[in-house]
Amino acid sequence: MKKLASILFLTCFAISSFAQNLIADVKVDYSMVQHSNVQIYKTLQKSLTNFINSTKWTSDRLKTYERIEASFVITVKEKDGNKFNTSILVQSRRPVFNSTYYTPILNLSDDNFSFQYQEFEELIFNDRKFSGKNLTDVITYYVYLVLGYDADTFTRNGGTEYFKMSKRIADFSQANNTFSGWSEMDGLKSRMSLINNILKNDNSTLRSVSYQYHRNGLDVMSDNEIRGKNGVGNALLQLEFYQRGNFSQFYPLELFLTAKNTEIGQIFSGGQISSVNIEKLKEILNSVAPKYNDASWSKMKK
């Protein structure tokens, strides 16, 4: 576990229950564009930070240290008046019980994010209709995605209500047909395609894997390393379901392994010997995500 704890961030953490509100770091990167007024980007960054961190996304009453930690990085590629063409990187993490280790949950990049924004305008989200500007719609879609992914790691299918909120936002936004990135016609990684795949039956195995990986694996590792490694490995062996089917472009699986491949490689590269069938596990992981073989799967030994 000490080796595992060195992979990512080290922060002391006390936890009594899982969080359902966010403490988010927001960055607006405008280095790619010509600009005479950088203040608008700073104002946007501040406004989005306040919007995400001040909004009560759920009914839970939580202390600050119980909140989910997330980051939103918006990279501005073009600006024309009040129209922005950007990409967004969304990441989140949650603590492992009885440790100072944080495990990555979501690491998602969306290159199709355009919106309208006037400096100092109030950011408002209405869950009954599309805003018309696409900024708070996309941000809120991803906020609920972060909440859903986090909840799934604590309770089996615990994120469903949050995923359904993302789906509701996608439905309104796609129907407006003003901004790209929402419609399934925009590709397998569009927001509608992603949320539909998250909620479909094909994803139930992956959601179960995520729950078992965290609750039966990582969260018990500090108390019993072998038991924790077995929990992680046995959860991952269920990915054989995706090895057998036509899931080579299944985006939820890609997102899971994007977030977890380094961690998985580290868990099984040393420490106490587990009873997991490592060769079988490596075969499955190489089949569903061969691009991580050199960086992660090849390091797995026991």
N, C-alpha and C positions, 0 to 999 in steps of 0.2 A: 504493500500500500504506500510506503514511503516513496518508492520509485514512481508509482502512479501519480502521487501528489505533486511530483516535480514537473509534470508535463505542461500544466496550464497555470492559471492564476492561483496564488496562495493568499488566502484572506481568512482571518478568524471569523467564525460564524456561529451564532447560536440560533437554534431553530426549534420551534414547538409545534408548528403545523405548516403545511405548504402554502405558498403565497399565490394570490390571484390578482394582485395589482402590480404595476410596473414601476421600477426605478430605471429610467432609460437615459443613456448618453446619446445625444444627437449631434451630428456633425454635418455641415453643409460645405462641401468642397467645391470651390469655384475656380480652381487653378487652371482649368482647361479653357476658360472663356476670357475674351477681352472684356474689360470692365473699367468704367470710370467711377462707379459708385459701388464700393464693396459693402456699404452699410446695409443694403437690402438683403444680402446673404446672411449677415450677422443677425439682422432682425428676424429673418425667416428661421434661422437656427434657434434663436431664443424663443420664438413663438411656438415652434414645434416641440421644443423641450417642455415648455409650460403646458402645452396641450396634452401631451402624452402623460406627463407625470402628475398633473393636477386633476385629470379626469378620473372619476370613480367608475372604473370599468365593470366592477362587480359589486355585489351587496356585502361582501366580506369586510369586516373591520379588522385591519391588520396594522401591526407596527411596521416602522420603516425597514427594519432588518428582515422582515418576512417577505418583502416584495421580490418579485422576479427581476433579475438583472438582464437588461437587453441593450443593444446598441443599434442605431439607425444611421447609416452613412449615406447621404445623398450627394451624388457627384453630378454637378451641372455640366452638361455637354454643350448646350446652346441656350441663349436667351434672346428673345425677340419681344421687346416691350414687356408685357406682363405674362408672357408665355415662356415656360421653362421646359426644356427637354433634358431629362436626367436619367440616371440609374440609381437604384437603391440597394444597399447591402443590409440585410437584417440578420442579427445574431442574438442568441440568448443562451443563458447558462443557468444551472441551478446547483446548490450545494449537495455534496454527498454526506449522508448522515454520519455524525460522530467523527468528522474529519475537517480539515481546512481545505479540502480539494473541491473545486468546482468542475462539473462535467458539462461539456457543450451539448446543447439540445438542438439548436437550429442555426444553420449557416446558409442563407439563401440570398442569391443575387438576382435582381430583376432589372433588366436593361431597357425595359419598355415603359418608362414612367414619365409622362408629360402632365403638366398641370398649369393652371393660371393662378397668379398670386400678385396682389397689390400690397406694397409695403404698409405695415401697420394694420392691415385688415384683421378682424377678429376671426379666429379659426373656430368654426362651429361644425358639429356633425349631427345630422338628423338620421336616425336609423329607419326612417320611413320613406326616405327618398334620396335620390342622387343629388349631390351638392351643386353640380353644374361646373365645378372647377377641378375636380379629380384629386385635389391634394389631401384633404381630410379623409376622403373615401379610401384611397390606397393606404394611407397610414393606419386608419382604423381597421381595415381588412387585415393588415399584418399584425396589429396589436392583438386582435382576437386569435390570429394564427399562433402567435407566441404563447398566449394564454392556453390555447388548446393543446399545443405540444407539451407544455410544462405539466398540465393537469394529467395528461396521459401517462406521465412517468410516475405518478403517485397513486393513481386509481385506474383500474382497468376501464378503458374507454371514458375516462374522466373528462376528456376534452371535448366531448361531442357537442355540448351546448355552445361552446365557444366557436367550434368549427361551423356550426349552423349559423352563427352570427356572421362569420366571414362569407358564407354562402349567400346569406341575405343581402349583404353589401354587394357581392358580385352580381347577383340577379338584377338589382337596381341599376348598377353601373353599366352592365352589358346592355340592358334595355335602352339606355340613353344613347348608345352608339356614337358618342362624340370623341372619346379617347380610346386609343388602342391599348392592348395589353390585358383586356378583360375577357374577350370572347374566346371560346374554344377554337375559333377560326384563326386565332393569333398563335396557335401552336400548342404543343404538349406541355409547355411550361407557363402558359398563360394563367392568370389568376383563377379563371373559371375552371379550366382543366385541372389545375392543382387541387382546388377545394372539392371538386366532384370526385377526383380519385381518392382523396383522403377519406371521404364519407362512403365510398362504395365498398362492397363486400370484399373485393380483392385486397383491400388495405387492412382488413381486420386482423390478418396474421401479423402484419408489420406492427400494428398498434399493440398487439399482445406481446410481441418481441420487445418493444420499447418498455412496456410496463415491467416485464420480467427482468429485463436487462438491468433496470435501475433499482427496483424494489427487492428483487431476489438476488441481485448480483452486487452492484456497486454499494448499495446502502448497507450491506452486511459485511463488506470486505474489511472494514477496520476492526471488526470484532472477530472475524474468522476468514482469513484470506482464502483458504482453499474452498470453503463453502461459497464465498463471493465469486471466485473465479469460475467455479462450476456453474453458478447461477447465470453468469454472463455468457459462458460458452454454450450452455444448454439452450438459452434463449436464442442465441445466434444460429444454432443448428436448425431452428425452425425456418430460417430463410431458404431452406431447400425447396420450400413451396414455390419461390420465385425462380429457382434454378430450373424447375420442371416446366414452368409455363412460359408464355410469351411476354416477358416483363423487362426486356432489355432497355426499354425506354420509359419505364415506370418511374415517374418523377419523385413520388414520395420515398421510394427505396433509394434513389440517388441522393436525396436530401439526408436521409438517415445515415448513409455511409459517408457522405461528405463531412458530416459533423463528427462521426465516430471512428473513422478509420485509424487515425493516429492513436487514439486511446486504446482501441482493440489491439493494435500491434504492440503497444507498451504493456498491456495487461498480461499478454501471453509470451513476452520475451524474456521473462525472468521471474524470480520469486519462487514461492512454493509450487510444487508440481500438482496440477489439477488432474481430475479423472476425465476431462473432456477429450473426445476424440479429435485431436488437433489436426491430423491429416485430413479427416473428413471435413472439418470446419474450414480449413484452408482451401479445399477443393470447392466448397460452396461459395466462399467469398471471392475466389478467383473467377468463378463462373459468373456471378452477378455483378462484380465490380473489378474486372481485371486491371484497370488503370492504377489501382492501389497496391498491386503486388510488390513492386520494388520498394515502395516507401513503407508499407505496413505489413502485408500478409507474409512476406518472405521472412520477417523477423520473428514470427510466431514459432515457438519451440515446445512450450509445455503449459 
